[in-house]
């Protein structure tokens, strides 16, 4: 099946000295399998499975704002921090969440799951909030699914799953979650999508409408909440600036080439008289393929977004390609 390219990048502009770059793009969402259940583990240990904070071990050293950590603390509300921090460092679609009642079953319809895995040739810790719901609202009225991904190279991703808040009285479209289900004025408390260092001096915040978001760096006090619900498969990515090299290729000319992808091979179409080369990068900023011909192999290992950089005598142009 032939897929055409989307020609618009979803990148923010790199500001040198800035620790992170926020990217956002549409991908796909898969619930994790062969997972551990936070809530079942807590229940079996005699601890509260509903109101909790858990120490998650990465299984690798995770870089974050200049330091490295072997573990992170996250809680039921998708709020987290790193050891030694006096402030919360992570608000990854944070709200006020609850799971359904735990019955005598090895499978829970509503729970928080986690797994250590490999993705994009990197080790990763994935925490999934699976069919959770807003505190004080009945679980039959709505459901929320999302994942937080921590990659060994320091990238943090928020993956949105199926979310239905149509009948949730504590959610106000265009505003967010409210403590008061009658009057949201002055009562909005989330969802927040932001990261920050220990003293909040450095930060990165994604807020407003997800389709045209506000992105703010190093100004935590003016961060806002996400006011719309992203579709399933939407990803917000916090990438350390030192691995966001693909943003340097935004010196675009008017695109003169078209791309098609078939069976894992990208073909460059158009007037090739000035064509020089093609480089393909993943969203981590790593070059995964290069060719001086007008065909380049990217493979079909998994659904992924790629950045295709074409160099010609006229300059450099950049395309975004989603292979599924």
C-alpha positions as CSV (number, residue, x, y, z in Angstrom):
1,X,0.0,0.0,0.0
2,X,1.4,3.4,-1.0
3,X,1.4,6.2,1.6
4,X,1.8,9.8,0.7
5,X,3.8,12.2,2.9
6,X,2.5,14.8,5.2
7,X,4.5,17.9,4.4
8,X,4.1,19.9,7.6
9,X,6.5,19.4,10.5
10,X,5.2,19.6,14.0
11,X,8.4,20.9,15.6
12,X,9.0,23.8,17.8
13,X,12.1,26.0,17.1
14,X,15.2,25.1,19.0
15,X,16.5,27.7,21.3
16,X,20.1,26.9,22.2
17,X,20.8,26.7,25.9
18,X,17.3,25.3,26.4
19,X,17.4,21.8,27.9
20,X,14.4,20.2,26.2
21,X,12.5,20.6,23.0
22,X,8.8,19.7,22.8
23,X,7.6,17.9,19.7
24,X,4.0,16.7,19.0
25,X,2.7,14.4,16.3
26,X,0.1,11.8,15.4
27,X,1.1,8.2,15.7
28,X,-0.7,5.1,16.9
29,X,-1.5,3.7,20.4
30,X,-1.2,0.1,21.6
31,X,-2.0,-1.0,25.1
32,X,0.9,-2.8,26.7
33,X,0.8,-6.6,27.2
34,X,2.6,-8.9,29.6
35,X,2.6,-6.0,32.1
36,X,2.7,-5.6,35.9
37,X,-0.3,-4.1,37.7
38,X,0.6,-1.4,40.2
39,X,-2.8,-1.8,41.9
40,X,-2.6,-5.6,42.2
41,X,0.9,-5.4,43.5
42,X,-0.1,-2.9,46.2
43,X,-3.1,-4.9,47.2
44,X,-1.1,-8.1,47.6
45,X,1.5,-6.2,49.7
46,X,-1.2,-5.0,52.1
47,X,-1.0,-1.4,50.8
48,X,-3.7,1.0,49.5
49,X,-4.2,0.1,45.8
50,X,-6.3,3.2,45.2
51,X,-4.3,6.1,46.7
52,X,-0.6,5.5,46.0
53,X,2.8,6.7,45.0
54,X,5.3,4.2,43.6
55,X,9.0,4.1,43.0
56,X,9.6,2.8,39.5
57,X,13.0,1.4,38.6
58,X,14.2,2.3,35.1
59,X,16.6,-0.6,34.7
60,X,19.0,1.9,33.2
61,X,20.4,5.4,34.0
62,X,18.0,8.0,32.9
63,X,19.3,11.5,32.1
64,X,17.2,14.5,33.2
65,X,18.2,18.2,33.3
66,X,21.9,17.4,33.6
67,X,21.7,14.6,36.2
68,X,21.0,10.8,35.9
69,X,18.6,8.7,37.9
70,X,17.9,5.0,38.2
71,X,14.3,5.4,39.3
72,X,11.4,7.8,39.4
73,X,8.4,8.3,41.7
74,X,4.9,8.5,40.0
75,X,1.5,8.5,41.6
76,X,-2.1,7.8,40.8
77,X,-2.6,11.3,39.3
78,X,0.3,11.0,36.8
79,X,2.4,13.4,38.9
80,X,6.0,12.5,39.5
81,X,9.5,13.5,40.8
82,X,13.0,12.3,40.9
83,X,14.9,11.3,44.1
84,X,16.2,14.3,46.0
85,X,13.8,16.8,44.4
86,X,11.7,19.0,46.7
87,X,9.4,19.8,43.8
88,X,7.3,17.7,41.5
89,X,9.2,17.4,38.2
90,X,6.7,15.6,36.0
91,X,3.1,16.4,35.3
92,X,2.2,14.0,32.4
93,X,-1.5,14.6,31.7
94,X,-1.9,15.1,35.5
95,X,-5.3,15.1,37.0
96,X,-7.2,13.5,39.9
97,X,-7.7,9.9,38.9
98,X,-9.2,6.8,40.3
99,X,-9.4,3.1,39.2
100,X,-12.5,0.9,39.4
101,X,-13.2,-1.4,42.3
102,X,-10.7,-4.3,42.5
103,X,-12.6,-7.6,42.4
104,X,-11.2,-11.1,42.9
105,X,-9.8,-11.4,39.5
106,X,-6.3,-11.5,37.9
107,X,-7.4,-9.1,35.3
108,X,-8.6,-5.5,36.1
109,X,-10.6,-3.5,33.6
110,X,-9.4,-0.3,35.3
111,X,-5.8,-0.1,36.6
112,X,-2.3,1.4,36.2
113,X,0.1,-0.9,34.4
114,X,3.8,-0.8,33.7
115,X,6.5,-2.7,31.8
116,X,10.1,-2.5,30.8
117,X,10.6,-2.9,27.1
118,X,12.6,-2.1,24.0
119,X,11.4,0.5,21.5
120,X,13.3,2.3,18.7
121,X,16.3,0.2,19.7
122,X,16.2,1.8,23.2
123,X,15.4,0.5,26.6
124,X,12.2,2.1,28.0
125,X,9.9,2.2,31.0
126,X,6.2,2.5,30.1
127,X,3.5,3.4,32.6
128,X,0.0,3.0,31.4
129,X,-3.1,4.6,33.0
130,X,-5.7,2.1,31.7
131,X,-9.4,3.0,31.8
132,X,-8.9,5.3,34.8
133,X,-11.5,7.9,35.6
134,X,-11.9,11.2,37.3
135,X,-12.2,11.1,41.1
136,X,-15.8,11.7,42.3
137,X,-17.3,10.7,39.0
138,X,-18.8,7.3,38.2
139,X,-16.5,5.0,36.2
140,X,-19.4,4.0,33.9
141,X,-19.7,7.6,32.7
142,X,-16.3,7.9,31.0
143,X,-12.8,6.5,30.7
144,X,-9.2,7.8,30.2
145,X,-6.2,5.9,28.7
146,X,-2.7,7.2,28.3
147,X,0.9,6.1,28.7
148,X,4.2,7.8,29.8
149,X,7.3,6.5,28.2
150,X,10.8,7.1,29.6
151,X,13.6,6.2,27.1
152,X,17.2,5.5,28.2
153,X,18.4,8.5,26.1
154,X,16.3,11.0,28.2
155,X,13.3,11.3,25.9
156,X,9.9,11.4,27.7
157,X,6.8,10.8,25.7
158,X,3.1,11.0,26.5
159,X,1.0,8.7,24.4
160,X,-2.7,9.3,24.3
161,X,-5.1,6.4,24.0
162,X,-8.9,6.2,23.9
163,X,-10.4,9.0,26.0
164,X,-14.1,9.7,26.4
165,X,-15.1,12.5,28.7
166,X,-18.5,13.3,27.1
167,X,-20.4,12.3,30.2
168,X,-17.9,13.5,32.7
169,X,-19.4,16.3,34.7
170,X,-16.0,17.4,36.1
171,X,-14.5,18.0,32.7
172,X,-15.3,21.2,30.8
173,X,-14.3,21.3,27.1
174,X,-12.1,24.1,26.3
175,X,-11.2,24.6,29.9
176,X,-10.1,21.3,31.6
177,X,-10.8,19.4,34.8
178,X,-12.6,21.2,37.5
179,X,-12.9,20.6,41.3
180,X,-16.5,21.9,41.0
181,X,-18.8,20.2,38.4
182,X,-21.1,23.1,38.4
183,X,-18.8,26.1,38.1
184,X,-15.3,25.8,36.6
185,X,-14.4,29.4,37.2
186,X,-11.4,29.4,39.5
187,X,-11.6,25.6,39.9
188,X,-9.6,24.3,36.9
189,X,-6.8,22.0,38.1
190,X,-5.6,20.1,35.0
191,X,-4.6,18.3,33.0
192,X,-1.1,19.6,33.0
193,X,1.6,18.4,30.6
194,X,5.0,19.7,31.8
195,X,8.4,18.8,33.1
196,X,10.8,20.9,35.2
197,X,14.1,20.7,37.1
198,X,14.5,20.7,40.9
199,X,14.0,24.4,41.5
200,X,11.6,25.0,38.6
201,X,14.2,27.3,37.0
202,X,14.2,25.2,33.8
203,X,11.0,23.7,32.4
204,X,9.0,22.8,29.3
205,X,5.3,23.0,29.1
206,X,2.7,22.0,26.5
207,X,-0.7,23.6,27.0
208,X,-3.9,25.0,25.4
209,X,-5.5,23.3,22.4
210,X,-3.5,20.3,21.4
211,X,-4.1,21.0,17.7
212,X,-2.5,24.4,18.0
213,X,-0.7,24.3,21.4
214,X,1.2,26.8,23.3
215,X,4.7,25.7,24.1
216,X,6.6,27.5,26.8
217,X,10.2,27.0,28.1
218,X,11.8,28.0,31.4
219,X,8.7,29.8,32.6
220,X,6.9,27.4,34.9
221,X,4.8,30.1,36.5
222,X,3.0,30.8,33.3
223,X,2.3,27.2,32.2
224,X,-1.3,26.4,31.6
225,X,-3.4,23.3,31.3
226,X,-4.3,21.3,28.2
227,X,-7.8,22.5,27.1
228,X,-8.7,19.8,24.6
229,X,-8.5,16.1,24.5
230,X,-6.0,14.7,21.9
231,X,-7.1,11.9,19.7
232,X,-5.9,8.3,20.1
233,X,-2.4,8.0,18.9
234,X,-1.4,11.6,19.6
235,X,2.1,12.0,21.1
236,X,3.7,14.8,23.1
237,X,7.5,14.3,23.2
238,X,10.0,16.0,25.5
239,X,13.4,15.5,23.8
240,X,16.7,16.7,25.3
241,X,18.1,19.4,23.1
242,X,21.4,17.7,22.5
243,X,19.6,14.8,20.6
244,X,17.1,17.0,18.8
245,X,19.5,17.5,15.8
246,X,16.7,17.1,13.3
247,X,15.4,20.6,14.2
248,X,18.5,22.0,12.7
249,X,17.2,20.9,9.3
250,X,14.4,23.5,9.3
251,X,16.3,25.6,6.9
252,X,13.7,24.7,4.3
253,X,13.4,25.8,0.7
254,X,10.1,25.4,-1.1
255,X,9.6,21.7,-1.4
256,X,10.2,20.5,-4.9
257,X,10.2,16.8,-4.4
258,X,7.4,14.4,-3.5
259,X,7.8,11.1,-1.7
260,X,6.0,7.8,-1.7
261,X,6.6,4.8,0.5
262,X,5.9,1.2,-0.4
263,X,7.0,-1.9,1.4
264,X,9.5,0.0,3.5
265,X,11.2,1.8,0.6
266,X,10.9,5.6,0.3
267,X,11.1,6.8,-3.3
268,X,11.9,10.5,-4.1
269,X,9.9,11.8,-7.1
270,X,10.4,14.9,-9.2
271,X,13.1,16.6,-11.2
272,X,16.2,14.7,-10.1
273,X,18.7,16.8,-12.1
274,X,19.7,18.7,-8.9
275,X,19.2,15.9,-6.5
276,X,22.2,15.0,-4.2
277,X,21.2,12.8,-1.3
278,X,18.5,11.7,1.1
279,X,18.8,11.2,4.9
280,X,16.1,9.6,7.1
281,X,16.0,10.4,10.8
282,X,13.7,9.0,13.5
283,X,12.0,11.3,16.0
284,X,14.9,10.8,18.4
285,X,17.1,12.7,16.0
286,X,19.1,9.6,14.9
287,X,20.0,9.1,11.3
288,X,18.7,5.6,10.4
289,X,19.3,5.6,6.6
290,X,21.2,7.5,3.9
291,X,21.2,7.2,0.1
292,X,22.5,9.1,-2.9
293,X,20.0,7.4,-5.1
294,X,16.3,8.4,-5.2
295,X,15.4,5.3,-3.2
296,X,16.1,4.6,0.5
297,X,15.2,1.6,2.7
298,X,13.5,2.4,6.0
299,X,12.1,-1.1,6.8
300,X,8.8,-2.1,8.2
301,X,9.7,-3.1,11.8
302,X,7.0,-0.9,13.4
303,X,4.8,2.1,12.9
304,X,6.9,5.2,13.1
305,X,7.2,8.8,12.1
306,X,10.4,9.7,10.2
307,X,12.0,12.9,9.1
308,X,13.2,12.8,5.5
309,X,15.9,15.4,4.7
310,X,16.6,15.9,1.0
311,X,19.7,17.8,-0.2
312,X,19.9,19.2,-3.7
313,X,21.8,22.0,-5.4
314,X,18.9,24.3,-4.5
315,X,19.3,23.6,-0.8
316,X,17.7,21.4,1.9
317,X,14.1,20.5,2.2
318,X,12.4,18.5,5.0
319,X,9.4,16.1,4.9
320,X,7.6,14.2,7.6
321,X,6.7,10.6,6.8
322,X,4.4,8.2,8.8
323,X,5.0,4.6,8.0
324,X,2.5,2.1,9.3
